[in-house]
Amino acid sequence: MEKKSNFIKEAYTELVEKTTWPKWDDLQSNTVTVASSSVLIALVIFAADKFFEFGVDSYFELFK
């Protein structure tokens, strides 16, 4: 039981005293960057999917 309580104390000390947390402005900026990048990548994948869908549909239309 002593090992578990020692682990919890050390983990708490690590999180509170030894960890450098980012500033709020940095978090907001990074969140906007990640969100906008995710949307951009999703749009690129969507466009590529539609392009290949059109190509495959056109290819099979030739053999109807």
C-alpha positions as CSV (number, residue, x, y, z in Angstrom):
1,M,0.0,0.0,0.0
2,E,2.9,2.3,0.7
3,K,4.2,1.9,-2.9
4,K,0.8,3.1,-4.3
5,S,0.6,6.2,-2.0
6,N,4.3,7.0,-2.8
7,F,3.6,6.7,-6.5
8,I,0.5,9.0,-6.2
9,K,2.5,11.6,-4.3
10,E,5.4,11.5,-6.8
11,A,3.0,11.8,-9.7
12,Y,1.3,14.8,-8.1
13,T,4.7,16.5,-7.4
14,E,5.7,15.9,-11.0
15,L,2.5,17.4,-12.4
16,V,2.5,20.4,-10.1
17,E,6.1,21.4,-9.6
18,K,8.1,19.9,-12.4
19,T,5.9,20.3,-15.4
20,T,5.9,23.4,-17.6
21,W,2.4,24.1,-18.8
22,P,1.7,26.3,-21.9
23,K,0.2,29.7,-21.5
24,W,-3.5,30.2,-22.3
25,D,-2.7,32.3,-25.4
26,D,-0.5,29.5,-26.8
27,L,-3.2,26.9,-26.2
28,Q,-5.8,29.0,-28.1
29,S,-3.4,29.6,-31.0
30,N,-2.5,26.0,-31.3
31,T,-6.1,24.9,-31.1
32,V,-7.0,27.2,-34.0
33,T,-4.1,25.9,-36.0
34,V,-5.0,22.3,-35.4
35,A,-8.7,22.9,-36.1
36,S,-8.1,24.8,-39.3
37,S,-5.5,22.2,-40.5
38,S,-8.0,19.4,-39.8
39,V,-10.7,21.1,-41.8
40,L,-8.3,21.8,-44.7
41,I,-7.1,18.2,-44.8
42,A,-10.7,16.9,-44.7
43,L,-11.6,19.1,-47.7
44,V,-8.6,17.9,-49.7
45,I,-9.5,14.3,-48.9
46,F,-13.1,15.0,-49.9
47,A,-12.0,16.6,-53.2
48,A,-9.7,13.7,-54.0
49,D,-12.5,11.2,-53.2
50,K,-14.9,13.0,-55.5
51,F,-12.3,13.2,-58.3
52,F,-11.6,9.5,-58.2
53,E,-15.3,8.7,-57.9
54,F,-16.0,10.7,-61.0
55,G,-13.1,9.0,-62.8
56,V,-14.3,5.5,-61.9
57,D,-17.9,6.3,-62.8
58,S,-16.8,7.7,-66.1
59,Y,-14.7,4.6,-66.8
60,F,-17.5,2.2,-66.1
61,E,-19.9,4.3,-68.2
62,L,-17.8,3.5,-71.2
63,F,-18.7,-0.2,-70.9
64,K,-22.5,0.1,-70.5
